[in-house]
C-alpha cells in the first residue's frame, strides 16, 4: 500500500497468543500502546501497511449470516465503540487463541490497531488492523557500559514483513466489509487457521480476482498437469506460460473459448485444462468466471511469477519468449541431451 504518510494510529494494543494444545498461555494486555514517539509511529505504519495489496479484496463470510462471523462481530464493535477498544481486542485475542490448536500453529504476539485516514478506493476511511508475529529475528544491540561499549543479542520482529495480518476497511459493512489478508507462514492446507478458521473470509469476485486466479491456474496447469498428462518438455511448458501471459497482456477482456483457441490449441489439452480448472476451484472454494475484464494490476503481479528461463545443469540459461518451433530437443550418440536453436540475427 502506498500513500500512507497521513495515516493516523488511533489505538493499538498487543496480546500474547500461545497454542493451548502445548499448554501455552493467552496473555492479555491491560493497556494500549503509548504512541507519542514519531519514529515508532512511522515504523508501525510500515509494519502494518507496507505488505498490504489493496487490490486483493476479501469479505467476511458465514454459512448462515455474516453477522454470526465472530471476527466480523468484534470488528463492528470496535468501529462503533472505540472507548471499549481494549475489551473488544481481548475478545479477538480470546477467539484466536481458541483457534490456535493445530500442531503447526506457533506462539506469537497479536497486535490490534485502529487506523484513520487510510487511503482506499479514491477516498480515506477508518480501518482496523489485526496482525500476528510468529517468527523472531536476531539482532545485535550496542549500549554504553561505563567508558566502554558492550554488545548483546536480542530477538525481535522484522518490521518489513508481518507473518500474518488483515486490514479491514470500514466499507461495505452489510456485505462483510472489504478485507485485505496477509499469510506468509503455515501455507500448508492443514494449517491455514488464520484465513479459514479465525477470519473466515473469501475473495471478492471482481476483475482483479478473476485475472489473478486465472493466471495462477494457467501457471500451475502448465507446470504440473500439462507435463504429466501429455509428456510435455520444459520448453513446451514455458511456451504455454508465455502464450498465456501474452494473451492477458494483449487483450482487454478474457473469453475462455477465445483463450483456448489462441493459447491451448489442441482439443484434448483444452478438455484437460477445463477439468483442472474445476478441481482448482473446488480445492479453494471459489469460482473463476470464464468471461471478465482483465485487470492490468493482477497481470503485473502475476508476471513476476511466470518464469521463461530454461535451466540446463549449472552451465546455461535459455530465455524462451516464443516460437517453440525454433527449438529442437534431441539426444546424441553418447546419450547426452541437447537443444538446437534456430535464429536469424545475433544481437
The 8 nearest C-alpha neighbors of each residue, nearest first, counted from 0:
[[1, 51, 49, 52, 48, 53, 50, 2],
 [2, 0, 3, 49, 118, 48, 4, 51],
 [1, 3, 4, 118, 0, 5, 6, 117],
 [2, 4, 6, 5, 1, 117, 118, 0],
 [5, 3, 2, 6, 41, 1, 44, 7],
 [6, 4, 3, 7, 116, 2, 117, 115],
 [5, 7, 116, 3, 117, 4, 115, 8],
 [8, 6, 115, 114, 9, 116, 5, 117],
 [9, 7, 114, 10, 113, 115, 6, 112],
 [8, 10, 113, 114, 7, 115, 11, 112],
 [11, 9, 113, 112, 8, 31, 12, 32],
 [12, 10, 112, 32, 31, 111, 113, 110],
 [11, 13, 31, 32, 111, 110, 112, 14],
 [12, 14, 110, 109, 28, 108, 111, 15],
 [13, 15, 27, 109, 28, 108, 26, 16],
 [16, 14, 108, 26, 25, 107, 109, 27],
 [17, 15, 25, 107, 106, 108, 96, 14],
 [18, 16, 106, 23, 24, 25, 19, 107],
 [17, 19, 23, 99, 20, 21, 100, 106],
 [20, 18, 22, 23, 21, 100, 17, 24],
 [19, 21, 22, 18, 100, 23, 102, 101],
 [22, 20, 19, 23, 18, 17, 100, 102],
 [21, 23, 19, 20, 24, 18, 17, 25],
 [24, 22, 17, 18, 19, 21, 25, 20],
 [25, 23, 17, 26, 22, 19, 16, 18],
 [24, 26, 16, 17, 15, 27, 96, 23],
 [27, 25, 15, 14, 24, 28, 16, 17],
 [26, 28, 14, 25, 29, 15, 89, 92],
 [29, 27, 14, 30, 13, 26, 12, 31],
 [28, 30, 27, 31, 85, 12, 14, 86],
 [31, 29, 28, 32, 12, 85, 13, 33],
 [30, 32, 12, 11, 33, 10, 29, 85],
 [33, 31, 12, 11, 34, 30, 10, 13],
 [34, 32, 35, 31, 36, 11, 10, 30],
 [33, 35, 36, 32, 40, 39, 8, 37],
 [34, 36, 33, 37, 40, 39, 38, 32],
 [37, 35, 39, 38, 34, 40, 33, 41],
 [38, 36, 40, 39, 35, 41, 34, 42],
 [39, 37, 41, 40, 36, 42, 43, 35],
 [40, 38, 42, 36, 41, 37, 43, 34],
 [39, 41, 37, 43, 38, 42, 36, 44],
 [42, 40, 44, 38, 39, 43, 45, 37],
 [43, 41, 39, 45, 44, 40, 46, 38],
 [42, 44, 46, 40, 45, 41, 47, 39],
 [45, 43, 47, 41, 46, 42, 48, 40],
 [46, 44, 42, 49, 43, 48, 47, 41],
 [45, 47, 158, 43, 44, 159, 48, 42],
 [46, 48, 44, 45, 43, 49, 128, 50],
 [47, 49, 51, 45, 50, 44, 46, 0],
 [48, 50, 45, 0, 51, 46, 47, 1],
 [51, 49, 48, 52, 160, 0, 47, 181],
 [50, 52, 48, 0, 49, 53, 179, 181],
 [53, 51, 54, 55, 0, 50, 179, 56],
 [52, 54, 55, 51, 179, 56, 0, 119],
 [55, 53, 52, 56, 207, 296, 297, 179],
 [56, 54, 53, 52, 179, 57, 208, 207],
 [55, 57, 179, 178, 203, 54, 202, 177],
 [58, 56, 202, 178, 203, 201, 177, 200],
 [59, 57, 175, 177, 200, 178, 176, 201],
 [58, 60, 200, 175, 199, 65, 71, 201],
 [61, 59, 65, 200, 199, 58, 175, 68],
 [60, 62, 65, 64, 63, 68, 67, 59],
 [61, 63, 64, 60, 65, 67, 68, 199],
 [62, 64, 61, 65, 67, 60, 66, 68],
 [63, 65, 66, 61, 67, 62, 60, 68],
 [64, 66, 61, 60, 67, 68, 175, 59],
 [65, 67, 64, 68, 72, 71, 61, 69],
 [68, 66, 65, 64, 69, 61, 72, 63],
 [67, 69, 71, 65, 66, 61, 70, 72],
 [70, 68, 72, 71, 67, 73, 66, 94],
 [71, 69, 73, 72, 68, 74, 198, 91],
 [70, 72, 74, 68, 69, 73, 75, 59],
 [73, 71, 69, 75, 70, 74, 76, 66],
 [74, 72, 76, 70, 75, 71, 87, 77],
 [75, 73, 77, 71, 76, 72, 70, 78],
 [76, 74, 78, 72, 77, 73, 71, 79],
 [77, 75, 73, 79, 74, 78, 80, 72],
 [76, 78, 80, 74, 81, 75, 79, 84],
 [77, 79, 75, 76, 80, 81, 74, 169],
 [80, 78, 76, 77, 81, 75, 74, 82],
 [81, 79, 77, 82, 76, 83, 78, 84],
 [80, 82, 84, 77, 83, 79, 78, 76],
 [81, 83, 80, 84, 85, 77, 79, 86],
 [84, 82, 81, 86, 85, 80, 87, 77],
 [83, 85, 81, 87, 86, 82, 77, 88],
 [86, 84, 88, 87, 83, 89, 31, 30],
 [87, 85, 89, 83, 88, 84, 90, 91],
 [86, 88, 90, 89, 84, 85, 73, 77],
 [87, 89, 91, 85, 90, 86, 84, 92],
 [90, 88, 92, 86, 87, 91, 93, 85],
 [89, 91, 87, 93, 88, 92, 94, 86],
 [90, 92, 88, 94, 89, 93, 95, 87],
 [93, 91, 89, 95, 90, 94, 96, 88],
 [94, 92, 96, 90, 95, 91, 89, 97],
 [93, 95, 97, 91, 96, 92, 90, 98],
 [96, 94, 98, 92, 97, 93, 197, 91],
 [95, 97, 93, 99, 94, 98, 16, 92],
 [96, 98, 94, 95, 99, 93, 100, 19],
 [97, 99, 95, 96, 100, 197, 196, 94],
 [100, 98, 96, 18, 97, 101, 104, 95],
 [99, 101, 20, 18, 98, 19, 102, 104],
 [102, 100, 104, 103, 99, 190, 20, 18],
 [101, 103, 104, 100, 20, 105, 18, 190],
 [104, 102, 101, 105, 190, 185, 100, 189],
 [105, 103, 101, 102, 99, 18, 106, 100],
 [106, 104, 133, 103, 107, 18, 17, 99],
 [105, 107, 17, 16, 18, 133, 104, 108],
 [108, 106, 133, 132, 16, 15, 105, 131],
 [107, 109, 15, 132, 131, 14, 16, 110],
 [110, 108, 131, 14, 13, 130, 15, 16],
 [111, 109, 13, 130, 12, 129, 131, 112],
 [110, 112, 129, 12, 11, 128, 88, 130],
 [111, 113, 11, 128, 10, 127, 110, 114],
 [112, 114, 127, 10, 9, 126, 8, 11],
 [115, 113, 8, 126, 9, 7, 125, 127],
 [114, 116, 125, 7, 117, 6, 124, 126],
 [117, 115, 123, 6, 124, 125, 7, 118],
 [116, 118, 123, 124, 6, 115, 125, 119],
 [119, 117, 123, 122, 116, 124, 2, 121],
 [118, 120, 122, 121, 123, 117, 124, 53],
 [119, 121, 122, 118, 123, 53, 124, 54],
 [122, 120, 119, 118, 123, 124, 117, 2],
 [121, 123, 119, 120, 118, 124, 117, 116],
 [124, 122, 118, 116, 117, 119, 121, 125],
 [125, 123, 117, 116, 115, 169, 126, 122],
 [124, 126, 115, 169, 114, 117, 116, 168],
 [127, 125, 168, 114, 167, 169, 113, 115],
 [126, 128, 113, 167, 166, 112, 114, 168],
 [127, 129, 166, 112, 111, 165, 167, 113],
 [128, 130, 111, 165, 164, 110, 166, 112],
 [131, 129, 164, 110, 163, 109, 128, 165],
 [130, 132, 109, 163, 108, 164, 110, 162],
 [133, 131, 162, 107, 108, 134, 161, 163],
 [132, 134, 107, 105, 106, 162, 131, 135],
 [135, 133, 132, 136, 162, 156, 107, 105],
 [134, 136, 155, 156, 154, 133, 137, 157],
 [137, 135, 154, 155, 156, 138, 157, 134],
 [136, 138, 154, 153, 155, 135, 152, 139],
 [137, 139, 153, 152, 154, 136, 140, 155],
 [140, 138, 152, 151, 153, 150, 141, 137],
 [139, 141, 151, 150, 152, 142, 138, 153],
 [142, 140, 150, 149, 139, 151, 148, 143],
 [143, 141, 149, 148, 150, 144, 140, 151],
 [142, 144, 148, 147, 149, 145, 141, 146],
 [145, 143, 147, 148, 146, 149, 142, 141],
 [144, 146, 147, 143, 148, 149, 142, 141],
 [145, 147, 144, 148, 143, 149, 142, 141],
 [148, 146, 144, 145, 143, 149, 142, 150],
 [147, 149, 143, 144, 142, 141, 150, 146],
 [148, 150, 142, 141, 143, 144, 147, 151],
 [149, 151, 141, 140, 142, 139, 148, 152],
 [152, 150, 140, 139, 153, 141, 149, 142],
 [151, 153, 139, 138, 140, 137, 154, 150],
 [154, 152, 138, 137, 139, 151, 155, 140],
 [155, 153, 137, 136, 135, 138, 152, 156],
 [154, 156, 135, 136, 137, 153, 157, 138],
 [155, 157, 135, 158, 136, 132, 154, 134],
 [156, 158, 159, 160, 136, 155, 161, 135],
 [157, 159, 46, 160, 156, 161, 45, 42],
 [160, 158, 157, 46, 161, 45, 49, 50],
 [159, 161, 158, 157, 162, 50, 46, 49],
 [162, 160, 163, 132, 46, 158, 159, 164],
 [163, 161, 183, 132, 184, 182, 133, 131],
 [164, 162, 182, 181, 131, 130, 161, 183],
 [163, 165, 130, 181, 129, 180, 131, 182],
 [164, 166, 180, 129, 179, 128, 181, 130],
 [165, 167, 128, 179, 178, 127, 168, 126],
 [166, 168, 178, 127, 126, 177, 128, 165],
 [167, 169, 126, 170, 177, 178, 125, 166],
 [170, 168, 125, 126, 124, 167, 176, 172],
 [169, 171, 176, 168, 172, 177, 124, 167],
 [172, 170, 176, 174, 173, 177, 175, 169],
 [171, 173, 176, 175, 174, 170, 169, 177],
 [174, 172, 171, 175, 176, 65, 66, 170],
 [173, 175, 172, 171, 176, 58, 65, 59],
 [174, 176, 59, 58, 172, 173, 65, 60],
 [177, 175, 172, 171, 170, 58, 174, 178],
 [178, 176, 58, 168, 57, 167, 56, 170],
 [177, 179, 167, 57, 56, 58, 166, 168],
 [180, 178, 166, 56, 165, 57, 55, 53],
 [179, 181, 165, 164, 178, 166, 182, 57],
 [182, 180, 164, 163, 165, 183, 179, 51],
 [183, 181, 163, 184, 162, 164, 180, 186],
 [182, 184, 162, 163, 181, 186, 185, 161],
 [185, 183, 186, 182, 162, 163, 133, 187],
 [186, 184, 187, 190, 191, 183, 103, 104],
 [187, 185, 184, 191, 188, 190, 183, 182],
 [186, 188, 190, 185, 189, 191, 184, 103],
 [187, 189, 190, 191, 186, 185, 192, 282],
 [190, 188, 187, 191, 192, 186, 101, 185],
 [191, 189, 192, 187, 188, 185, 103, 186],
 [192, 190, 193, 188, 194, 189, 186, 195],
 [191, 193, 196, 195, 190, 194, 197, 98],
 [192, 194, 197, 191, 195, 196, 198, 182],
 [195, 193, 198, 192, 199, 191, 197, 196],
 [194, 196, 199, 192, 193, 197, 191, 198],
 [197, 195, 192, 199, 193, 194, 198, 98],
 [196, 198, 193, 199, 192, 195, 95, 194],
 [197, 199, 194, 200, 70, 193, 196, 195],
 [200, 198, 195, 196, 194, 197, 60, 59],
 [201, 199, 59, 58, 60, 198, 57, 194],
 [200, 202, 57, 58, 203, 59, 60, 199],
 [203, 201, 57, 56, 204, 58, 200, 208],
 [202, 204, 57, 56, 205, 58, 201, 208],
 [203, 205, 208, 202, 209, 206, 287, 207],
 [204, 206, 208, 207, 203, 209, 202, 56],
 [207, 205, 209, 208, 292, 294, 210, 291],
 [208, 206, 294, 210, 205, 209, 297, 211],
 [207, 209, 211, 205, 206, 210, 204, 212],
 [208, 210, 206, 212, 287, 211, 207, 213],
 [211, 209, 207, 213, 208, 212, 293, 294],
 [212, 210, 297, 208, 214, 209, 213, 207],
 [211, 213, 215, 209, 214, 210, 208, 216],
 [214, 212, 216, 210, 215, 211, 209, 217],
 [213, 215, 217, 216, 211, 212, 218, 210],
 [216, 214, 212, 218, 213, 217, 219, 211],
 [215, 217, 213, 214, 219, 218, 220, 212],
 [218, 216, 214, 220, 215, 219, 221, 213],
 [217, 219, 215, 221, 216, 220, 222, 240],
 [220, 218, 222, 216, 221, 217, 223, 215],
 [219, 221, 224, 217, 223, 222, 218, 225],
 [222, 220, 225, 236, 218, 219, 223, 217],
 [221, 223, 219, 220, 218, 236, 225, 224],
 [224, 222, 220, 219, 225, 221, 226, 227],
 [223, 225, 220, 227, 226, 228, 221, 222],
 [224, 226, 221, 228, 227, 229, 223, 220],
 [227, 225, 231, 230, 229, 224, 228, 223],
 [226, 228, 224, 225, 230, 229, 223, 231],
 [229, 227, 225, 226, 224, 230, 231, 271],
 [228, 230, 231, 226, 225, 227, 268, 224],
 [231, 229, 226, 227, 228, 232, 225, 224],
 [232, 230, 226, 229, 235, 225, 236, 233],
 [233, 231, 235, 234, 236, 226, 230, 237],
 [232, 234, 236, 235, 237, 231, 309, 226],
 [233, 235, 237, 236, 232, 238, 309, 323],
 [236, 234, 238, 232, 233, 237, 231, 239],
 [237, 235, 233, 221, 239, 234, 238, 222],
 [238, 236, 240, 234, 239, 235, 307, 241],
 [237, 239, 241, 235, 240, 236, 321, 234],
 [238, 240, 242, 236, 241, 237, 243, 235],
 [241, 239, 237, 243, 238, 242, 218, 244],
 [242, 240, 238, 244, 243, 239, 245, 237],
 [241, 243, 245, 239, 240, 244, 262, 238],
 [244, 242, 240, 246, 241, 245, 262, 239],
 [243, 245, 241, 247, 246, 242, 248, 240],
 [246, 244, 248, 242, 247, 243, 241, 249],
 [247, 245, 243, 249, 244, 248, 250, 242],
 [246, 248, 244, 245, 250, 249, 243, 293],
 [247, 249, 245, 246, 250, 244, 298, 295],
 [248, 250, 246, 247, 245, 251, 244, 252],
 [251, 249, 247, 252, 248, 246, 253, 293],
 [252, 250, 293, 292, 249, 253, 247, 248],
 [253, 251, 292, 293, 250, 291, 254, 290],
 [252, 254, 290, 291, 292, 293, 255, 251],
 [253, 255, 290, 257, 256, 289, 258, 252],
 [254, 256, 258, 289, 257, 259, 253, 290],
 [257, 255, 259, 258, 254, 260, 289, 261],
 [256, 258, 260, 254, 259, 255, 261, 253],
 [259, 257, 255, 261, 256, 260, 262, 254],
 [258, 260, 263, 256, 257, 262, 261, 255],
 [261, 259, 264, 257, 258, 262, 263, 256],
 [262, 260, 258, 259, 257, 264, 263, 246],
 [261, 263, 259, 258, 242, 260, 264, 243],
 [262, 264, 259, 265, 269, 260, 261, 268],
 [265, 263, 260, 262, 259, 261, 266, 269],
 [264, 266, 268, 267, 263, 269, 260, 259],
 [267, 265, 269, 268, 270, 264, 263, 259],
 [266, 268, 270, 269, 265, 271, 272, 264],
 [267, 269, 271, 265, 270, 266, 272, 263],
 [270, 268, 266, 272, 267, 271, 263, 273],
 [271, 269, 267, 273, 268, 272, 274, 266],
 [270, 272, 268, 274, 269, 273, 275, 267],
 [271, 273, 275, 269, 270, 274, 268, 276],
 [274, 272, 276, 270, 275, 271, 269, 277],
 [273, 275, 271, 277, 276, 272, 270, 278],
 [276, 274, 272, 278, 273, 277, 279, 271],
 [275, 277, 279, 273, 274, 278, 272, 280],
 [278, 276, 274, 280, 279, 275, 281, 273],
 [277, 279, 281, 275, 280, 276, 282, 274],
 [280, 278, 276, 282, 277, 281, 275, 283],
 [281, 279, 277, 283, 285, 286, 278, 282],
 [280, 282, 278, 284, 283, 279, 277, 285],
 [283, 281, 279, 280, 284, 278, 285, 277],
 [284, 282, 280, 281, 285, 279, 286, 278],
 [283, 285, 281, 282, 280, 286, 201, 279],
 [286, 284, 280, 283, 281, 287, 202, 201],
 [287, 285, 280, 288, 284, 281, 204, 277],
 [288, 286, 209, 289, 285, 213, 212, 280],
 [287, 289, 290, 286, 209, 291, 204, 213],
 [290, 288, 255, 254, 287, 291, 253, 256],
 [291, 289, 254, 253, 288, 255, 252, 292],
 [292, 290, 253, 252, 206, 293, 288, 289],
 [293, 291, 252, 206, 251, 253, 294, 290],
 [292, 294, 252, 251, 210, 253, 206, 291],
 [295, 293, 207, 297, 296, 206, 210, 298],
 [294, 296, 298, 297, 299, 293, 248, 207],
 [297, 295, 299, 294, 298, 300, 207, 54],
 [296, 298, 300, 211, 299, 294, 295, 207],
 [299, 297, 295, 301, 300, 296, 302, 294],
 [300, 298, 296, 302, 297, 301, 295, 303],
 [299, 301, 297, 298, 302, 303, 296, 304],
 [300, 302, 298, 304, 303, 299, 297, 305],
 [303, 301, 299, 305, 304, 300, 298, 244],
 [302, 304, 301, 305, 300, 299, 306, 298],
 [305, 303, 301, 302, 306, 300, 218, 215],
 [306, 304, 302, 303, 307, 301, 240, 218],
 [305, 307, 308, 304, 237, 303, 240, 302],
 [306, 308, 319, 318, 237, 320, 305, 309],
 [309, 307, 318, 317, 306, 310, 316, 319],
 [308, 310, 317, 316, 318, 311, 307, 234],
 [311, 309, 316, 308, 315, 312, 317, 313],
 [310, 312, 315, 313, 316, 314, 309, 317],
 [311, 313, 314, 310, 315, 316, 309, 336],
 [314, 312, 311, 315, 310, 316, 309, 317],
 [313, 315, 312, 311, 316, 310, 317, 309],
 [316, 314, 311, 310, 313, 317, 312, 309],
 [315, 317, 310, 309, 311, 308, 318, 314],
 [318, 316, 309, 308, 319, 310, 315, 311],
 [317, 319, 308, 307, 309, 316, 320, 310],
 [320, 318, 307, 321, 308, 317, 237, 238],
 [319, 321, 241, 318, 307, 238, 322, 237],
 [320, 322, 323, 319, 238, 241, 242, 237],
 [323, 321, 324, 325, 320, 326, 238, 319],
 [322, 324, 325, 326, 321, 238, 235, 234],
 [323, 325, 322, 326, 327, 321, 341, 340],
 [326, 324, 341, 323, 322, 340, 327, 342],
 [327, 325, 340, 324, 323, 339, 341, 328],
 [326, 328, 339, 338, 340, 325, 329, 324],
 [329, 327, 338, 337, 339, 326, 330, 336],
 [330, 328, 337, 336, 338, 327, 331, 339],
 [329, 331, 336, 335, 334, 337, 332, 328],
 [332, 330, 334, 333, 335, 336, 329, 337],
 [333, 331, 334, 330, 335, 336, 329, 337],
 [334, 332, 331, 335, 330, 336, 337, 329],
 [335, 333, 331, 332, 330, 336, 329, 337],
 [336, 334, 330, 331, 333, 337, 332, 329],
 [335, 337, 330, 329, 334, 331, 338, 328],
 [338, 336, 329, 328, 330, 339, 335, 331],
 [339, 337, 328, 327, 329, 340, 326, 336],
 [338, 340, 327, 326, 328, 337, 341, 329],
 [341, 339, 326, 325, 338, 327, 342, 328],
 [340, 342, 325, 326, 339, 343, 327, 324],
 [343, 341, 344, 340, 325, 345, 326, 339],
 [342, 344, 345, 341, 346, 340, 325, 322],
 [345, 343, 342, 346, 341, 340, 325, 322],
 [344, 346, 343, 342, 341, 340, 318, 317],
 [345, 344, 343, 342, 341, 318, 340, 317]]
